[in-house]
Each structure stands twice: as structure tokens, then as C-alpha cells.
Amino acid sequence: MSSGWILAIDQGTTNTKALLVGRDGQPVFRTSVPLIIQAPHPGWVEQDAVALWQSVLNAVQTCLSWAAQNDGRVEGVSISNQRETVVAWRRSDGRPVTPAILWQCRRSGPLCDKLRADGREPMLRELTGLGIDPLFSASKMQWLLENLPGLRDQAAAGDICFGTVDSWLIWMLTQGATHACDVSNASRTQLLNLRTAGWDPELLALFGIPSVALPKVQSSSCVFGLCSGIDGLQDTPIVSAMGDSHAAAAGHACFAPGTVKATCGTGSSLMSLLPRLPNLQANSRLATTIAWRIAGDPVQYALEGNISMSGAAVQWVGEFLGLPNPIDDAVALAASVTDSNGVYFVPAMVGLGAPHWDSEARGNISGLNRTSRAPHLALAAVESIAFQIADVFHAMAQEAGDLPTLHTDGGAARNDWLMQFQADVLERPVIRSHHEDLSALGAAWLGGLSLGWWHSLADLDDVAIQTTTFQPGPLSRTRSARYSEWQLAVLRARLREVQP
């Protein structure tokens, strides 16, 4: 008797991963394909959208080959993806008109500065739950319309599709039959009204985005369309789509308010579910977003704080030091010393995200002394992940109430030393999932709801999740005290040039 699996695609910034997940909710196979990021100008970060799709296709074909060899079939496809990244393509032939503008890209900074100067932030907070920052998709789309000759007329005529990465993959998987996105990804564009969970005419007018160019907004757990053109996936339904951070929260089984998770990847995202949509405050240091929507159920809201550079900070230090394998070698170098010797590294190369939202901040290394060496800088980069997460965690606790523990996942979370350091800095237990790919797993679980494998999120509480808990240890008081020194380092990174 053949087995049935969900093929879960996790399209990330630096790689595309794919899992096959069975009816017990557990993965049986995984594969990964690396991706290249381009930075053609200072502050610009982009990716070849065709190469992005090819990485997905390669991962899918590897999974299908394994499934065929193991007498199984794929019953549904689930998607989790890097968020806020914008892809623009022609409706007529599906060809991208420009490289994908990644979530890290700051090219739309001047457009955001104008919005802020025009006093638009309160309105944007009230409608979208998001502050003004180049991170979000709307200003990226606006930049494309203002800087690519003829694009505005083509978009208004319906010849151009704008989308987040989930909509680009759905379009390609269905060979252009479906232009849709899920509500969690849509909530990160700054074009979605949180109350109506639909595109907002006032926001579209503010950014100059024609509605005809945008995808249809659907639930996170529903059937988006049928795959076509891929042997082994023909007529297979796409049964869920979610932003990667939202999917990771589901993979942690964070289904109730009062739980918080941190996904530690290239950047980091902390998310905590809310019992209801709160009053949206113009001075909030966090984003209010949509975690997901199950077809037929109300929208689930969440608080979120985004960190631009966490794992990327370690990579930057490795590259700065000229190490052959920047991340692995920097981590090994960090492990060669017992402390950072008073060195602090604030990785604000593209500004600071939550809870500071300071796009003008810049990277800062402080505390250097005569005995400072490369390993101290490497360790300071690793420590900066925990310190930045602490910044967001404490801001989240102020708005959401007491958060007794932190759930973690992602590449950096596999570092035992870092997880212990995180528990010590927070003075709270840190619970790490044993699953490497929680975003893909969470998307698969919501896809299983669409297929009827499970009937509610409560059914998923019974799915076994193996974890390791790091308790605050003997060094907790010392390490938490160092947090105040970190905050001074952040202030230095945010200092503006003094005019004579």
C-alpha cells in the first residue's frame, strides 16, 4: 500500500528547502538547494526570480524522485516563503521584468522618508499595523513603478503581476492559472487592511499600486489551485501557503496567546499570538500582523518584531575577516574564546528593525581594547543574535503581557552555546525544537487541515514535537547584566553625525 505525503516547500532567502510530511505530522525526507543573493548597489539586495523558481523546481524533483522510489505519492503541496520580497512579472509570458527585490533591500528608503515627513505613519499603523520602513513590500512596488520606464502603464493595463514569493510560486506551479497569495503574506505588504483582511483602496492610492496587478488574497489553509506541467505533481492541489515566520509559529504549535517563538535565520522574527485585534497604536515598537487564517475561521492576529541581521551578522563578520567558510568558520572562531572581552557588535548595516525602527542606524563595533582579537569580534556577532532577540522579547512582553518562555528554531538555534546564552540573558527558559525546518513543517500541518488529515488546530496539539529546554544557569545574572552594556552599544549605533 502506497504512502501519501504533503510536499512542503520552504523558499528562504539563502536556500530553498523541501520536506515530505506524512499523516503523523512528521517529515520523512528533506532536501535543500542554495541560492545566490546580489547586492548591485549599497543598500540594494536582490535575487534572480527565475533562479529562485529553478531552486524550487530542483527541490521538488528531488522529493518526487524519493517518493517514487519509496512507493508513495504527493497528495498536496504546501508553501512557506521569505516575506516582503517583491516579484514583478508579465502576465502574458510569466517572465520577471526585474530581479526580485528582497525584504532586506533599502532602496525605497527615500520614499519611506517622504511618507514619514508627510505624516502618514499614524494612518498606516491604524490600517496595517505596520510602521514605515523599506522592509515592507508596498514601497518596493512603488519604487519599481517609479523607476522602470513604462511599468506603470503596463501595470494599470493589467499586463504586470506584482506578488510576494508565495504568489510567484503559486503562479509558476499552476502555469499561470492562479494569481493568489495568502493573508499572512499579504499582511506584510502594507497594502492590506487588518480589519477587512483585503486590499485597501486608500493604501493602494497612497502607494500608487493598481489593484489589477495584485494577487487574490486567500486563507492560509485552503486550496489555491492545481499544479500542472510538473511530472509527478499533475493536478496535485496547493493546500496551504504562509509566510515563513507564521509557518514556524504553527510548527511550534504556538496556537494560543501567551506563547512566543523566535525564528533565527538570516534575520530573526519573534511572533506571539493575540486574543483579538488590539487598538493599533502609532507609537508601537512592534508590528501587528495576521498570523494565519484557516478557511472558515476568523483571522488569527499576532504581534511581531523583525530583526534584519542575525545569522547574516555572523556571515558578515566571517566575510570581513576573510574566512573561507564565513559562517561556519566565524562560529568556530567564536567558540575558541570564553567571552567577547567587552566587545559589542551591533549589526545595523541596513538600519535597525524592531523595536528601534531606525533606518539611519549603522553597524557599530564598540568596546575594543589593546587585547581585542578576531575571536572576540566573532563571539560578539554570535552574542548580538541573543541581544537583539532580547530587545524584541522585552518590548513584546510590555505589549502582550508576561511571556514565560521562548520557543526557538532556525539555523542559529542549533548552536547550544547561543541558546544557553539566550536563556541567561532573558532569565527565562528557551525551548528549542528538534525539527530543523519548522516553517515547512508548519505549512504542511495547515495543508493537512485542507486535505482533512486533521480537523482543527487542536488535533495538531497531539502531534509529537521533540524539544530541548535551556534553563537560565549560573551565569544568568552576569550575562543579563551585560544586556545594559549592549543597550549602550545600540545607542552608539543610532547616533547621528553632529553638525558643526
Secondary structure, DSSP 8 states (H G I E B T S, - for coil): --EEEEEEEEE-SSEEEEEEE-TTS-EEEEEEEE---B--STT--EE-HHHHHHHHHHHHHHHHHHHHHTTEEEEEEEEEE-SS-BEEEETTT--BSS-EE-TT--TTHHHHHHHHHTT-HHHHHHHHS--S-TTSHHHHHHHHHHHSTTHHHHHHTT-EEEE-HHHHHHHHHTTTS--EEEHHHHTTTT-EETTTTEE-HHHHHHHT--GGGS-EEE-SEEEEEE--SSTTTTT-EEEEEEEHHHHHHHHTT--STT-EEEEESSSEEEEEE-SS-----TT-SSEEEEEEEBTTS-EEEEEEEEES-SHHHHHHHHHHTT-SSHHHHHHHHHTTSSS-TT-EEE--TT-B-TTT-BTT---EEE---TT--HHHHHHHHHHHHHHHHHHHHHHHHHHH-----EEEESGGGG-HHHHHHHHHHHTS-EEEES-S-HHHHHHHHHHHHHHTS-SSHHHHTTS---EEEE---TTHHHHHHHHHHHHHHHHHHH------
